[in-house]
Amino acid sequence: MGSSYQYTCENISIHGDVISATCQRRDGSWNETSLSLRGIENIDGILEVTDPYARSSFQLSATNISIDGDVLSATCRRMDGLWNESSLVLNGIENIDGNLEYTGSP
């Protein structure tokens, strides 16, 4: 499923649980926008969406957080203290007239 914002946005980056990008408006102009990710947790080293209405907490126990298109990647701490590489396709995020918004469930 995934998201489509990456097709009309550039300079996409992530800091903690906040995606930032410059997204094109309908009139062709560009807008700097950001969005807090919802419901993503680190479950024993695996990125998972648990509660789409809650703030994400994965960033509290993950490093090397990055984004490529609609794929979130991070190195997540497991319960045994070891680290695991994990990635997750972000669902439901769209560019709505220059603003990143959830239009569906994460």
DRENVOZA-31030 format. One record per residue (C-alpha): chain; y, x, z; residue in three letters. Coordinates in nm, 2 decimals. Last residue first. Layout:
@chain = A v = Y u = X w = Z res = ALA
...
REM end
This chain:
@chain = A v = 0.42 u = -0.08 w = 0.94 res = PRO
@chain = A v = 0.45 u = -0.45 w = 0.88 res = SER
@chain = A v = 0.68 u = -0.55 w = 0.60 res = GLY
@chain = A v = 1.04 u = -0.53 w = 0.49 res = THR
@chain = A v = 1.14 u = -0.25 w = 0.72 res = TYR
@chain = A v = 1.47 u = -0.11 w = 0.63 res = GLU
@chain = A v = 1.63 u = 0.20 w = 0.48 res = LEU
@chain = A v = 1.98 u = 0.12 w = 0.36 res = ASN
@chain = A v = 2.13 u = 0.17 w = 0.01 res = GLY
@chain = A v = 2.10 u = -0.18 w = -0.12 res = ASP
@chain = A v = 1.76 u = -0.24 w = 0.06 res = ILE
@chain = A v = 1.56 u = 0.08 w = 0.02 res = ASN
@chain = A v = 1.21 u = -0.01 w = 0.15 res = GLU
@chain = A v = 0.98 u = 0.07 w = 0.44 res = ILE
@chain = A v = 0.67 u = -0.16 w = 0.47 res = GLY
@chain = A v = 0.40 u = 0.10 w = 0.51 res = ASN
@chain = A v = 0.42 u = 0.47 w = 0.61 res = LEU
@chain = A v = 0.10 u = 0.65 w = 0.49 res = VAL
@chain = A v = -0.03 u = 0.86 w = 0.78 res = LEU
@chain = A v = -0.11 u = 1.22 w = 0.83 res = SER
@chain = A v = -0.29 u = 1.43 w = 1.09 res = SER
@chain = A v = -0.35 u = 1.80 w = 1.17 res = GLU
@chain = A v = -0.52 u = 1.84 w = 1.51 res = ASN
@chain = A v = -0.43 u = 2.04 w = 1.81 res = TRP
@chain = A v = -0.64 u = 2.13 w = 2.12 res = LEU
@chain = A v = -0.55 u = 2.01 w = 2.47 res = GLY
@chain = A v = -0.87 u = 1.81 w = 2.53 res = ASP
@chain = A v = -0.67 u = 1.48 w = 2.49 res = MET
@chain = A v = -0.56 u = 1.59 w = 2.14 res = ARG
@chain = A v = -0.22 u = 1.73 w = 2.06 res = ARG
@chain = A v = -0.09 u = 1.63 w = 1.71 res = CYS
@chain = A v = 0.01 u = 1.85 w = 1.42 res = THR
@chain = A v = 0.22 u = 1.62 w = 1.21 res = ALA
@chain = A v = 0.23 u = 1.44 w = 0.87 res = SER
@chain = A v = 0.41 u = 1.13 w = 0.76 res = LEU
@chain = A v = 0.34 u = 1.02 w = 0.40 res = VAL
@chain = A v = 0.59 u = 0.79 w = 0.22 res = ASP
@chain = A v = 0.75 u = 1.06 w = 0.01 res = GLY
@chain = A v = 0.67 u = 1.38 w = 0.19 res = ASP
@chain = A v = 0.76 u = 1.37 w = 0.56 res = ILE
@chain = A v = 0.73 u = 1.63 w = 0.83 res = SER
@chain = A v = 0.65 u = 1.67 w = 1.19 res = ILE
@chain = A v = 0.54 u = 2.03 w = 1.27 res = ASN
@chain = A v = 0.48 u = 1.94 w = 1.63 res = THR
@chain = A v = 0.33 u = 1.64 w = 1.81 res = ALA
@chain = A v = 0.30 u = 1.50 w = 2.17 res = SER
@chain = A v = 0.63 u = 1.33 w = 2.22 res = LEU
@chain = A v = 0.68 u = 1.27 w = 1.84 res = GLN
@chain = A v = 0.39 u = 1.02 w = 1.85 res = PHE
@chain = A v = 0.59 u = 0.78 w = 2.06 res = SER
@chain = A v = 0.71 u = 0.52 w = 1.81 res = SER
@chain = A v = 0.92 u = 0.24 w = 1.93 res = ARG
@chain = A v = 0.73 u = -0.09 w = 1.97 res = ALA
@chain = A v = 0.72 u = -0.39 w = 1.74 res = TYR
@chain = A v = 0.46 u = -0.26 w = 1.50 res = PRO
@chain = A v = 0.22 u = -0.19 w = 1.79 res = ASP
@chain = A v = -0.07 u = 0.05 w = 1.72 res = THR
@chain = A v = 0.01 u = 0.24 w = 1.40 res = VAL
@chain = A v = -0.20 u = 0.56 w = 1.41 res = GLU
@chain = A v = -0.15 u = 0.93 w = 1.39 res = LEU
@chain = A v = -0.46 u = 1.11 w = 1.51 res = ILE
@chain = A v = -0.48 u = 1.38 w = 1.77 res = GLY
@chain = A v = -0.63 u = 1.17 w = 2.05 res = ASP
@chain = A v = -0.42 u = 0.87 w = 1.95 res = ILE
@chain = A v = -0.07 u = 0.99 w = 1.87 res = ASN
@chain = A v = 0.13 u = 0.68 w = 1.83 res = GLU
@chain = A v = 0.32 u = 0.51 w = 1.55 res = ILE
@chain = A v = 0.46 u = 0.16 w = 1.64 res = GLY
@chain = A v = 0.80 u = 0.17 w = 1.47 res = ARG
@chain = A v = 0.98 u = 0.44 w = 1.29 res = LEU
@chain = A v = 1.35 u = 0.46 w = 1.36 res = SER
@chain = A v = 1.56 u = 0.43 w = 1.04 res = LEU
@chain = A v = 1.84 u = 0.63 w = 0.88 res = SER
@chain = A v = 2.10 u = 0.59 w = 0.61 res = THR
@chain = A v = 2.34 u = 0.80 w = 0.40 res = GLU
@chain = A v = 2.46 u = 0.58 w = 0.11 res = ASN
@chain = A v = 2.48 u = 0.65 w = -0.26 res = TRP
@chain = A v = 2.66 u = 0.46 w = -0.54 res = SER
@chain = A v = 2.48 u = 0.31 w = -0.83 res = GLY
@chain = A v = 2.60 u = -0.05 w = -0.78 res = ASP
@chain = A v = 2.26 u = -0.16 w = -0.64 res = ARG
@chain = A v = 2.28 u = 0.11 w = -0.37 res = ARG
@chain = A v = 2.11 u = 0.45 w = -0.40 res = GLN
@chain = A v = 1.97 u = 0.61 w = -0.08 res = CYS
@chain = A v = 2.05 u = 0.93 w = 0.10 res = THR
@chain = A v = 1.78 u = 0.98 w = 0.36 res = ALA
@chain = A v = 1.70 u = 1.00 w = 0.73 res = SER
@chain = A v = 1.37 u = 0.91 w = 0.89 res = ILE
@chain = A v = 1.38 u = 0.89 w = 1.28 res = VAL
@chain = A v = 1.07 u = 0.94 w = 1.49 res = ASP
@chain = A v = 1.14 u = 1.31 w = 1.58 res = GLY
@chain = A v = 1.37 u = 1.43 w = 1.31 res = HIS
@chain = A v = 1.25 u = 1.33 w = 0.96 res = ILE
@chain = A v = 1.39 u = 1.41 w = 0.62 res = SER
@chain = A v = 1.45 u = 1.25 w = 0.28 res = ILE
@chain = A v = 1.72 u = 1.43 w = 0.08 res = ASN
@chain = A v = 1.68 u = 1.16 w = -0.19 res = GLU
@chain = A v = 1.63 u = 0.79 w = -0.21 res = CYS
@chain = A v = 1.54 u = 0.55 w = -0.50 res = THR
@chain = A v = 1.17 u = 0.63 w = -0.55 res = TYR
@chain = A v = 1.12 u = 0.73 w = -0.19 res = GLN
@chain = A v = 1.20 u = 0.38 w = -0.06 res = TYR
@chain = A v = 0.88 u = 0.24 w = -0.21 res = SER
@chain = A v = 0.65 u = 0.21 w = 0.09 res = SER
@chain = A v = 0.27 u = 0.24 w = 0.12 res = GLY
@chain = A v = 0.00 u = 0.00 w = 0.00 res = MET
REM end
